[in-house]
Amino acid sequence: MSFVIREARPEDVEAIHELIIELAVYEKAPNSVLATTSDLHAILFTGDKSRLGHPSAFAHVAELSDGTIIGFALWFLNYSTWLGKHGIYLEDLYVKESHRGIGAGKALLKTLASICVERDYGRLEWWVLDWNKHAIDFYLGIDALPMDEWTVYRLTGDALKNLGKS
């Protein structure tokens, strides 16, 4: 089965949104997706709600020859003060279950790695759920290293609002 990896276009937003919902179901959090297609369009193509005035996230899709989008990678830039370089943070990588095993996930990662090399970025990083053995095995197979010594912290909801109050 042949596919291409390409940059997402505005007309892909609906398909990407559907894949995000599929990913949430796969990750056992089906009611967690609050993002709308309008939110995605704003962040990817017209500038996000933080008033940056330009897109602040990017996406690539895996597309079959018939135009069906079977996977996506959504990412944004981060920065390492230690390396003194930008990097890519991969927010989501997802390939439809019916199309796994044809190389689309690896091709999406390879595309992002190529962007890092081309632009002299210092790293490509992402999170993976500790129970997702299939993904962990896949990432280990491409020589990705787990960062076991780091613990992720998050502020959201009321905790974020309380800390952010002036």
VEXGU-690936 format. One line per field, with one value per atom (N, C-alpha, C, O): x, y, z; atom name; residue in one letter. Coordinates in steps of 0.02 Angstrom, whole numbers. Each point is the difference from the previous one (the first is absolute). Layout:
<pts>
c1: (X|...)
c2: (Y|...)
c3: (Z|...)
name: (CA|...)
resn: (A|...)
</pts>
This chain:
<pts>
c1: (42|-42|45|42|-51|43|-32|-61|104|-22|55|57|-75|49|-6|-53|108|0|5|43|-87|1|-22|-29|44|-24|-76|-30|0|-73|-21|36|-96|-31|-65|-26|-1|-62|-57|-39|34|-53|9|-44|101|14|-23|0|-21|-15|-54|7|-59|-54|27|-16|57|28|48|0|40|46|-40|17|-71|-42|-30|-1|-22|-27|53|-14|76|54|18|18|-22|12|-51|17|-79|-53|14|-7|28|19|57|0|50|56|-23|23|-68|-27|-35|7|-45|-33|53|-5|56|54|35|19|-10|35|-47|18|-78|-48|-25|-13|8|-24|-48|12|-65|-43|-34|-18|8|-35|48|-22|86|49|13|31|-53|14|-49|-60|86|-39|13|-40|97|19|-52|-24|9|-46|40|60|-93|34|21|51|-91|18|64|43|-37|61|61|52|-60|56|18|59|-109|13|38|48|-68|33|73|44|-32|68|47|60|-88|42|6|50|-99|1|-10|23|-55|-15|27|-14|50|22|-47|-61|90|-42|-32|9|-46|-38|45|-23|88|46|24|42|-69|13|71|28|2|66|-3|49|-106|-8|26|-2|27|25|-10|-8|8|-9|54|58|-78|47|7|36|-71|7|-4|-23|48|6|-22|-1|-18|-22|21|5|8|12|-51|-20|1|-47|29|42|-66|13|-63|-54|61|-57|7|52|-105|-1|-9|-18|32|-5|-70|-9|-42|-69|-20|-58|105|-14|-20|-10|3|-20|59|55|-67|51|-3|-52|107|2|40|0|34|40|22|-4|28|25|52|4|35|46|-12|5|-20|-9|56|11|23|60|9|-34|79|18|73|31|-5|70|7|-43|97|20|72|27|3|68|38|-25|87|44|51|41|-44|50|69|50|-47|64|32|61|-101|27|5|41|-81|-2|-33|17|-64|-32|-74|-21|-17|-69|-2|50|-107|-14|-73|-37|17|-70|-30|29|-86|-38|-60|-41|38|-54|-58|4|-57|-58|-39|-17|3|-38|26|15|-10|15|-52|-5|-32|-52|-10|-2|-4|-16|-61|-1|-48|-60|21|46|-80|17|-1|42|-89|-6|58|7|35|56|68|50|-49|64|40|-28|92|44|21|37|-58|21|55|23|-2|56|-19|43|-107|-22|25|23|-26|24|74|22|16|72|15|46|-84|10|-16|35|-86|-15|57|21|5|56|62|37|-25|58|-5|50|-110|-10|19|34|-57|17|75|29|1|72|38|50|-75|32|-5|47|-104|-7|51|31|-23|49|70|37|-18|66|9|50|-98|3|5|36|-71|-1|48|0|41|49|-34|26|-84|-32|36|29|-31|39|-33|34|-101|-33|-71|-30|5|-69|-24|29|-80|-23|-75|-36|12|-71|-11|48|-110|-19|-34|-28|30|-38|-29|34|-95|-31|37|19|-8|40|-31|36|-101|-33|0|-21|43|-4|62|44|-42|58|15|58|-110|10|39|48|-69|35|71|47|-40|66|48|57|-79|42|18|56|-104|12|53|47|-53|48|69|51|-48|65|32|61|-103|24|31|37|-51|32|54|22|-1|53|-18|44|-109|-21|15|-6|24|18|-53|-20|-3|-47|37|58|-92|29|-28|-37|56|-29|13|-37|89|17|-41|7|-49|-41|-72|-27|-4|-70|-38|21|-74|-40|-47|-32|29|-48|-46|19|-80|-48|-45|-22|9|-51|-56|12|-73|-58|-61|3|-56|-62|7|33|-63|0|71|15|27|69|36|36|-44|31|-30|36|-102|-33|22|12|-8|20|71|13|33|69|6|41|-82|4|-36|5|-41|-35|50|52|-67|45|-5|35)
c2: (-58|58|62|8|36|58|61|8|34|61|51|-16|79|54|37|0|30|44|71|15|27|69|46|-22|87|49|3|-6|15|6|65|50|-53|58|15|-43|104|17|-51|-13|-14|-48|-67|-43|33|-62|3|-50|109|10|-49|-28|19|-46|-71|-33|9|-68|-4|-51|102|0|-1|-37|76|1|-70|-22|-11|-67|-48|-43|50|-43|15|-45|109|18|-34|-24|22|-34|-75|-30|0|-72|-12|-50|96|-7|3|-39|84|5|-64|-23|-7|-64|-53|-39|36|-49|9|-50|113|13|-1|23|-50|-11|65|4|48|65|31|55|-92|22|66|32|-9|63|58|54|-64|52|50|52|-66|47|58|-8|66|61|43|42|-54|39|-10|-55|109|-2|6|14|-23|10|73|15|31|71|13|39|-71|6|-24|33|-91|-28|45|13|11|45|62|21|7|60|-13|39|-93|-14|-20|16|-50|-24|49|-1|44|39|75|37|-12|71|36|59|-92|31|-20|0|-18|-27|53|60|-82|45|40|45|-61|38|63|36|-22|60|4|55|-111|2|27|28|-36|26|-45|17|-74|-49|-69|-8|-43|-68|-16|18|-52|-18|-76|-24|-13|-73|-19|38|-98|-23|-72|-36|14|-70|-27|36|-100|-38|-57|-24|3|-55|-55|12|-72|-58|-9|-9|12|-1|-56|-7|-32|-52|32|58|-97|26|22|40|-65|20|63|21|8|61|-11|48|-110|-16|13|-25|64|13|-55|-11|-24|-58|13|-41|98|14|73|35|-14|69|5|-41|94|20|75|39|-19|70|20|-34|88|18|75|39|-19|70|5|-50|110|11|7|29|-56|14|26|10|2|28|-30|-4|-16|-26|54|20|2|49|-32|35|-99|-34|-8|10|-28|-7|66|8|40|64|-6|36|-84|-13|-16|-23|36|-23|-76|-32|4|-70|-6|50|-109|-14|-40|-51|73|-39|-29|37|-102|-35|-9|-40|77|-3|-64|-35|20|-61|-32|35|-100|-41|-56|-36|30|-52|-24|39|-105|-32|-45|-37|41|-42|-72|-25|-8|-69|-45|-45|58|-41|10|-38|88|14|-3|23|-51|-7|-57|-47|53|-52|12|-41|96|15|52|19|4|47|74|43|-29|70|36|57|-90|31|15|55|-102|10|55|40|-37|51|70|48|-43|64|21|58|-104|16|17|46|-82|14|70|35|-14|67|52|49|-59|48|-1|53|-112|-4|37|33|-39|35|76|36|-13|72|21|53|-93|16|5|47|-95|0|60|36|-25|55|68|44|-35|65|5|50|-102|-3|4|32|-64|-5|-54|-46|53|-44|-64|-47|43|-61|-5|50|-110|-17|-41|-52|76|-36|-2|39|-87|-11|-42|-25|19|-43|-62|1|-54|-60|-28|1|-24|-29|-63|-40|32|-57|-68|-50|47|-64|-16|-55|101|-10|-37|29|-94|-42|0|1|-2|0|62|-5|64|62|1|20|-42|0|-44|19|-78|-45|32|-6|39|35|54|4|36|54|-27|27|-79|-31|-27|0|-25|-27|52|-18|82|52|36|55|-86|25|61|37|-24|53|-22|-59|105|-16|26|58|-100|24|45|-12|64|47|-15|39|-97|-26|44|-3|43|38|64|36|-20|60|-18|-51|95|-8|60|57|-70|52|30|-36|102|36|40|20|-8|37|42|-23|83|43|6|13|-23|7|19|-3|22|15|51|52|-65|47|13|57|-107|11|50|43|-47|48|70|49|-47|66|31|61|-100|27|27|54|-90|24|60|45|-43|54|64|49|-49|60|54|-15|77|55|19|46)
c3: (0|0|0|44|-93|-4|33|0|28|33|-8|-18|30|0|67|31|-11|58|-28|-41|64|-23|57|50|-58|48|-3|-53|110|4|-34|0|-29|-31|36|35|-43|35|-11|46|-105|-13|36|-3|35|37|73|35|-12|71|25|54|-92|21|10|50|-97|6|59|36|-25|57|65|46|-43|60|13|58|-110|8|26|42|-66|24|72|38|-18|70|45|54|-76|39|3|53|-109|0|49|36|-36|46|72|42|-27|69|21|56|-102|15|12|48|-91|7|67|32|-10|63|60|55|-65|54|32|60|-101|24|-52|-24|7|-56|9|-49|111|11|14|20|-31|17|-56|13|-73|-55|3|-12|29|1|-62|-17|-15|-59|-56|-11|-23|-57|-64|1|-57|-64|-7|-29|56|-2|40|-21|79|40|-39|-2|-30|-39|-58|-14|-21|-57|23|-32|88|26|18|-17|52|24|-58|2|-53|-55|-58|-36|27|-62|7|-44|96|2|61|9|32|63|55|-8|65|53|44|-11|59|44|47|34|-32|43|-35|26|-85|-38|-26|-5|-10|-31|-71|-25|-7|-68|-54|-59|77|-48|29|60|-103|27|52|-8|61|52|8|43|-84|-3|-73|-43|29|-69|-4|51|-110|-7|-67|-50|49|-61|0|53|-112|-5|-44|-43|56|-43|-42|27|-93|-45|-51|-33|26|-51|-69|-6|-45|-69|-18|-46|81|-14|39|-3|41|37|73|36|-15|69|46|-11|64|50|52|31|-22|45|64|45|-42|59|0|-51|109|5|55|45|-50|53|11|-48|109|17|47|50|-65|37|5|-34|78|7|21|19|-21|19|75|33|-7|68|-3|-54|111|1|58|56|-70|53|18|-41|103|23|5|-7|18|5|-69|-7|-43|-68|-36|-46|67|-35|-69|-46|41|-64|11|53|-106|-1|-7|-17|30|-12|-20|0|-15|-15|57|21|3|47|-38|-26|24|-34|48|47|-57|44|-11|48|-111|-16|-64|-49|51|-59|1|49|-103|-1|-71|-47|41|-63|13|49|-93|7|11|-32|77|16|-62|-7|-38|-61|-49|-47|59|-45|34|-27|87|34|-31|-28|32|-27|-72|-28|-2|-70|-3|-54|113|3|6|-2|9|2|63|-4|61|62|-4|19|-42|-7|-51|10|-64|-51|28|-15|57|32|46|-2|42|44|-40|17|-71|-43|-29|-6|-13|-26|52|-16|78|53|15|12|-12|11|-56|13|-74|-56|8|-16|41|13|53|-7|59|52|-29|14|-55|-30|-47|4|-47|-48|34|-25|81|34|58|37|-27|55|68|46|-39|65|40|-28|94|44|20|21|-27|24|-27|-21|23|-15|60|15|18|60|5|-32|73|8|63|30|-10|56|-28|-55|94|-16|65|52|-55|60|20|-42|107|24|-15|2|-15|-15|-75|-19|-23|-72|-25|-32|47|-17|-75|-20|-21|-73|-21|-38|62|-17|29|-34|96|32|-40|-13|-6|-40|-67|-23|-8|-63|9|-40|92|11|17|-23|63|15|-64|-7|-39|-63|-46|-46|57|-41|41|-18|73|44|41|22|-11|45|72|15|27|69|48|-5|51|51|49|18|4|48|69|28|-2|62|61|49|-50|59|7|50|-99|2|19|-20|60|17|-29|10|-45|-31|52|37|-35|42|-45|-55|78|-40|46|53|-74|31|-50|-59|81|-43|43|61|-93|36|55|-9|67|55|26|19|-17|24|-44|26|-91|-45|9|3|3|10|65|3|50|65|-1|27|-58|-3|-46|12|-65|-48|18|-36|91|22|19|31|-49|16|73|22)
name: (N|CA|C|O|N|CA|C|O|N|CA|C|O|N|CA|C|O|N|CA|C|O|N|CA|C|O|N|CA|C|O|N|CA|C|O|N|CA|C|O|N|CA|C|O|N|CA|C|O|N|CA|C|O|N|CA|C|O|N|CA|C|O|N|CA|C|O|N|CA|C|O|N|CA|C|O|N|CA|C|O|N|CA|C|O|N|CA|C|O|N|CA|C|O|N|CA|C|O|N|CA|C|O|N|CA|C|O|N|CA|C|O|N|CA|C|O|N|CA|C|O|N|CA|C|O|N|CA|C|O|N|CA|C|O|N|CA|C|O|N|CA|C|O|N|CA|C|O|N|CA|C|O|N|CA|C|O|N|CA|C|O|N|CA|C|O|N|CA|C|O|N|CA|C|O|N|CA|C|O|N|CA|C|O|N|CA|C|O|N|CA|C|O|N|CA|C|O|N|CA|C|O|N|CA|C|O|N|CA|C|O|N|CA|C|O|N|CA|C|O|N|CA|C|O|N|CA|C|O|N|CA|C|O|N|CA|C|O|N|CA|C|O|N|CA|C|O|N|CA|C|O|N|CA|C|O|N|CA|C|O|N|CA|C|O|N|CA|C|O|N|CA|C|O|N|CA|C|O|N|CA|C|O|N|CA|C|O|N|CA|C|O|N|CA|C|O|N|CA|C|O|N|CA|C|O|N|CA|C|O|N|CA|C|O|N|CA|C|O|N|CA|C|O|N|CA|C|O|N|CA|C|O|N|CA|C|O|N|CA|C|O|N|CA|C|O|N|CA|C|O|N|CA|C|O|N|CA|C|O|N|CA|C|O|N|CA|C|O|N|CA|C|O|N|CA|C|O|N|CA|C|O|N|CA|C|O|N|CA|C|O|N|CA|C|O|N|CA|C|O|N|CA|C|O|N|CA|C|O|N|CA|C|O|N|CA|C|O|N|CA|C|O|N|CA|C|O|N|CA|C|O|N|CA|C|O|N|CA|C|O|N|CA|C|O|N|CA|C|O|N|CA|C|O|N|CA|C|O|N|CA|C|O|N|CA|C|O|N|CA|C|O|N|CA|C|O|N|CA|C|O|N|CA|C|O|N|CA|C|O|N|CA|C|O|N|CA|C|O|N|CA|C|O|N|CA|C|O|N|CA|C|O|N|CA|C|O|N|CA|C|O|N|CA|C|O|N|CA|C|O|N|CA|C|O|N|CA|C|O|N|CA|C|O|N|CA|C|O|N|CA|C|O|N|CA|C|O|N|CA|C|O|N|CA|C|O|N|CA|C|O|N|CA|C|O|N|CA|C|O|N|CA|C|O|N|CA|C|O|N|CA|C|O|N|CA|C|O|N|CA|C|O|N|CA|C|O|N|CA|C|O|N|CA|C|O|N|CA|C|O|N|CA|C|O|N|CA|C|O|N|CA|C|O|N|CA|C|O|N|CA|C|O|N|CA|C|O|N|CA|C|O|N|CA|C|O|N|CA|C|O|N|CA|C|O|N|CA|C|O|N|CA|C|O|N|CA|C|O|N|CA|C|O|N|CA|C|O|N|CA|C|O|N|CA|C|O|N|CA|C|O|N|CA|C|O|N|CA|C|O|N|CA|C|O|N|CA|C|O|N|CA|C|O|N|CA|C|O|N|CA|C|O|N|CA|C|O|N|CA|C|O|N|CA|C|O)
resn: (M|M|M|M|S|S|S|S|F|F|F|F|V|V|V|V|I|I|I|I|R|R|R|R|E|E|E|E|A|A|A|A|R|R|R|R|P|P|P|P|E|E|E|E|D|D|D|D|V|V|V|V|E|E|E|E|A|A|A|A|I|I|I|I|H|H|H|H|E|E|E|E|L|L|L|L|I|I|I|I|I|I|I|I|E|E|E|E|L|L|L|L|A|A|A|A|V|V|V|V|Y|Y|Y|Y|E|E|E|E|K|K|K|K|A|A|A|A|P|P|P|P|N|N|N|N|S|S|S|S|V|V|V|V|L|L|L|L|A|A|A|A|T|T|T|T|T|T|T|T|S|S|S|S|D|D|D|D|L|L|L|L|H|H|H|H|A|A|A|A|I|I|I|I|L|L|L|L|F|F|F|F|T|T|T|T|G|G|G|G|D|D|D|D|K|K|K|K|S|S|S|S|R|R|R|R|L|L|L|L|G|G|G|G|H|H|H|H|P|P|P|P|S|S|S|S|A|A|A|A|F|F|F|F|A|A|A|A|H|H|H|H|V|V|V|V|A|A|A|A|E|E|E|E|L|L|L|L|S|S|S|S|D|D|D|D|G|G|G|G|T|T|T|T|I|I|I|I|I|I|I|I|G|G|G|G|F|F|F|F|A|A|A|A|L|L|L|L|W|W|W|W|F|F|F|F|L|L|L|L|N|N|N|N|Y|Y|Y|Y|S|S|S|S|T|T|T|T|W|W|W|W|L|L|L|L|G|G|G|G|K|K|K|K|H|H|H|H|G|G|G|G|I|I|I|I|Y|Y|Y|Y|L|L|L|L|E|E|E|E|D|D|D|D|L|L|L|L|Y|Y|Y|Y|V|V|V|V|K|K|K|K|E|E|E|E|S|S|S|S|H|H|H|H|R|R|R|R|G|G|G|G|I|I|I|I|G|G|G|G|A|A|A|A|G|G|G|G|K|K|K|K|A|A|A|A|L|L|L|L|L|L|L|L|K|K|K|K|T|T|T|T|L|L|L|L|A|A|A|A|S|S|S|S|I|I|I|I|C|C|C|C|V|V|V|V|E|E|E|E|R|R|R|R|D|D|D|D|Y|Y|Y|Y|G|G|G|G|R|R|R|R|L|L|L|L|E|E|E|E|W|W|W|W|W|W|W|W|V|V|V|V|L|L|L|L|D|D|D|D|W|W|W|W|N|N|N|N|K|K|K|K|H|H|H|H|A|A|A|A|I|I|I|I|D|D|D|D|F|F|F|F|Y|Y|Y|Y|L|L|L|L|G|G|G|G|I|I|I|I|D|D|D|D|A|A|A|A|L|L|L|L|P|P|P|P|M|M|M|M|D|D|D|D|E|E|E|E|W|W|W|W|T|T|T|T|V|V|V|V|Y|Y|Y|Y|R|R|R|R|L|L|L|L|T|T|T|T|G|G|G|G|D|D|D|D|A|A|A|A|L|L|L|L|K|K|K|K|N|N|N|N|L|L|L|L|G|G|G|G|K|K|K|K|S|S|S|S)
</pts>
